[in-house]
């Protein structure tokens, strides 16, 4: 449905598309979208500010018999209106189910006033306990304390005392927060988190393991060949490191690789070393087979999505609901189907797949942050008049940060020998700087 929204930043009203039902049966990506809070996001067309709208929705997972209603207190003037909305949404879900699937749990959905509690309920059904959530909360609080600590000595002591809590999940949480701070342009937060990461990687047990693992991966990136992969696998002491090396080096695991490993087993100087290398060979084979099964399962899932899109009466709406599944694997499947249709000379199939391709590209552009769309538009502008039009239409995005990004892009393009792009960026940068100067004087 369309909802009328008032932007909290510029107070301008606008309409935004809202999804009221998230059904895991129809959309496997709904669970991840709800848990991660990437639902019902609106972008103000007037000022470009983006955020969650906090509107009510029904979450349905028939396999776990979950019917969860998010209903913030500010929605509905009285209890009757709230119950009417819940009733409408549950009826819509039941109407889409065959009679034998309509069960009693749908008649009384659990109601949640906050998205956090609804997310906890979903996670609990997945086997995530309160203790796990509390441990995650403690990690987040520890990271916050580390980030605001200005003394190196205090930070180092904090890392030493909490070494057991600092695991791979903690390092991932740090990486995620660092990524968010960088993308939002929070320079001070970025500097603080970089300082924490540097200390963690050198002082904590988990950090040292991850640092050593990353160094091995870097060595394989520098020399991506069978001999280097085999050398690193033999040297790696942790299974997690070996799994990472096999994952990155999967294309190198061919007959010649295993022939080299078998030769090393035969030439081992002791029975213990021969046993260790034999076990390594079995482990590498198991990891490889598991990776191949996962890759095949992913491709089958994406092929199913493509079939659903091709047969849907409203492929754009379906693609919106399953946007989290539109990834590199899906694009590979889409490209392969297009090539196959072209080879077969099936013009009707070619046209249909191309329609899905164009639709997906439009959605990917739509999902980009406004700054990225603005930059891409400037990069693709055919003449100065088009650049001027884009700058005028996107005044809120003409910032010092954008100018710095364009300047960096120009330098990178020139360094790569792409003079055409560099000259375009130089022209854009000149106009951006002029507009910023005019804004300062206004």
PESULSUL-V398509 format. One record per residue. N is the residue number from 1. PSI is psi in degrees with one decimal (* if undefined). Layout:
n->{N/N}
psi->{PSI/PSI}
//
This chain:
n->{1/2/3/4/5/6/7/8/9/10/11/12/13/14/15/16/17/18/19/20/21/22/23/24/25/26/27/28/29/30/31/32/33/34/35/36/37/38/39/40/41/42/43/44/45/46/47/48/49/50/51/52/53/54/55/56/57/58/59/60/61/62/63/64/65/66/67/68/69/70/71/72/73/74/75/76/77/78/79/80/81/82/83/84/85/86/87/88/89/90/91/92/93/94/95/96/97/98/99/100/101/102/103/104/105/106/107/108/109/110/111/112/113/114/115/116/117/118/119/120/121/122/123/124/125/126/127/128/129/130/131/132/133/134/135/136/137/138/139/140/141/142/143/144/145/146/147/148/149/150/151/152/153/154/155/156/157/158/159/160/161/162/163/164/165/166/167/168/169/170/171/172/173/174/175/176/177/178/179/180/181/182/183/184/185/186/187/188/189/190/191/192/193/194/195/196/197/198/199/200/201/202/203/204/205/206/207/208/209/210/211/212/213/214/215/216/217/218/219/220/221/222/223/224/225/226/227/228/229/230/231/232/233/234/235/236/237/238/239/240/241/242/243/244/245/246/247/248/249/250/251/252/253/254/255/256/257/258/259/260/261/262/263/264/265/266/267/268/269/270/271/272/273/274/275/276/277/278/279/280/281/282/283/284/285/286/287/288/289/290/291/292/293/294/295/296/297/298/299/300/301/302/303/304/305/306/307/308/309/310/311/312/313/314/315/316/317/318/319/320/321/322/323/324/325/326/327/328/329/330/331/332/333/334/335/336/337/338/339/340/341/342/343/344/345/346/347/348/349/350/351/352/353/354/355/356/357/358/359/360/361/362/363/364/365/366/367/368/369/370/371/372/373/374/375/376/377/378/379/380/381/382/383/384/385/386/387/388/389/390/391/392/393/394/395/396/397/398/399/400/401/402/403/404/405/406/407/408/409/410/411/412/413/414/415/416/417/418/419/420/421/422/423/424/425/426/427/428/429/430/431/432/433/434/435/436/437/438/439/440/441/442}
psi->{166.6/134.0/144.6/122.8/143.8/123.8/128.6/-15.8/-48.9/-2.0/16.6/137.4/150.1/167.7/142.2/146.3/134.4/135.0/126.6/-17.7/127.8/101.6/113.9/-27.8/-42.3/-30.6/93.7/-24.2/-5.5/-37.2/-49.6/-37.7/-44.0/-45.6/-39.3/0.0/22.1/52.5/150.4/50.5/129.3/145.4/124.0/124.2/-11.9/-44.9/-8.5/-2.3/138.4/143.9/168.0/141.4/-17.5/37.0/157.0/150.3/161.5/129.0/128.2/123.9/96.8/-30.3/-34.5/6.8/51.9/127.0/104.5/127.8/121.3/118.5/86.9/150.8/-31.9/-6.6/125.2/133.2/-21.4/173.7/-33.2/-46.2/-38.9/-43.7/-34.3/-41.1/-45.1/-42.9/-41.2/-44.3/-40.1/-35.6/-38.5/-39.5/-45.6/-35.6/-26.2/-2.9/145.9/155.4/-39.7/-14.3/-5.1/106.4/166.6/-28.4/-24.3/-21.5/-22.6/75.0/147.5/134.1/134.5/137.9/-19.0/145.8/-26.6/-44.6/-35.2/-41.7/-41.2/-39.4/-41.8/-45.5/-37.8/-40.7/-24.2/0.0/6.9/118.2/168.5/-35.3/-39.6/-42.2/-38.1/-38.6/-40.1/-39.8/-40.8/-38.5/-43.6/-40.7/-38.5/-42.2/-40.0/-42.8/-39.5/-41.4/-31.4/-2.7/123.2/-20.1/127.7/-40.0/-43.1/-39.9/-43.8/-40.2/-39.3/-40.1/-42.6/-45.3/-35.0/27.4/-36.5/-33.7/-25.8/91.0/-168.8/-34.8/-36.7/-43.2/-36.9/-41.5/-40.8/-45.1/-40.0/-43.6/-36.0/-41.0/-43.4/-41.6/-40.6/-46.8/-29.1/-7.0/21.4/90.8/-43.5/-43.6/-39.9/-45.0/-42.1/-42.9/-33.5/-38.9/-41.8/-43.7/-43.3/-44.6/-41.3/-45.3/-25.1/-22.1/-35.6/153.6/-48.6/-39.2/-41.0/-38.8/-43.6/-38.8/-45.0/-38.3/-43.6/-34.5/-39.4/-43.1/-38.9/-38.6/-37.6/-34.5/-38.3/-34.9/77.0/72.8/168.9/-43.1/-42.1/-41.4/-44.8/-42.8/-45.1/-37.7/-39.3/-35.3/-30.6/128.9/-24.2/144.3/-38.3/-37.5/-41.6/-39.0/-41.3/-42.4/-42.0/-39.7/-47.8/-37.3/19.0/-43.3/-17.7/-9.5/72.9/-169.2/-41.8/-35.4/-50.7/-26.4/-41.9/-41.2/-40.8/-37.6/-39.1/-35.7/-45.3/-31.9/8.5/136.9/-13.6/163.2/-36.6/-43.3/-38.1/-41.5/-42.4/-44.2/-33.6/-42.3/-35.5/-42.4/-43.9/-40.0/-44.4/-40.8/-41.8/-43.9/-42.5/-46.3/-38.6/-42.5/-42.5/-39.1/-42.1/-42.1/-41.4/-41.6/-39.2/-44.6/-38.3/-39.3/-44.1/-32.9/-37.3/-41.6/-43.7/-42.2/-40.6/-40.8/-40.0/-28.0/-2.7/145.7/-23.9/74.4/-31.3/-42.7/-41.2/-42.2/-37.0/-43.7/-25.9/32.3/-29.9/-17.0/-7.7/91.8/-167.1/-38.2/-42.2/-43.5/-34.9/-43.4/-42.5/-45.4/-40.0/-40.0/-35.9/-44.9/-41.1/-42.7/-37.7/-41.7/-36.4/-9.0/22.8/90.5/-35.4/-43.8/-39.6/-46.3/-41.5/-43.8/-37.7/-35.4/-42.3/-39.6/-48.5/-40.3/-45.4/-43.3/-39.9/-42.5/-37.4/-40.6/-41.6/-34.7/-11.3/148.2/150.0/-32.4/-38.9/-42.7/-39.7/-47.5/-45.2/-37.5/-43.0/-39.1/-34.2/-4.7/136.2/-21.1/175.3/-35.9/-39.9/-38.9/-45.3/-40.3/-43.4/-41.8/-41.3/-38.1/-15.2/40.4/-40.6/-21.5/-4.4/93.1/168.5/-35.4/-41.9/-40.6/-40.3/-38.2/-42.3/-40.7/-42.4/-40.8/-38.8/-46.2/-41.1/-43.8/-40.7/-37.4/-28.6/0.6/11.0/78.2/-31.5/-48.1/-41.7/-42.3/-38.6/-44.4/-34.4/-41.3/-45.0/-44.6/-42.5/-43.8/-38.0/-47.1/-39.2/-43.1/-39.6/-39.7/-40.3/-36.0/-36.6/-35.3/-21.0/*}
//
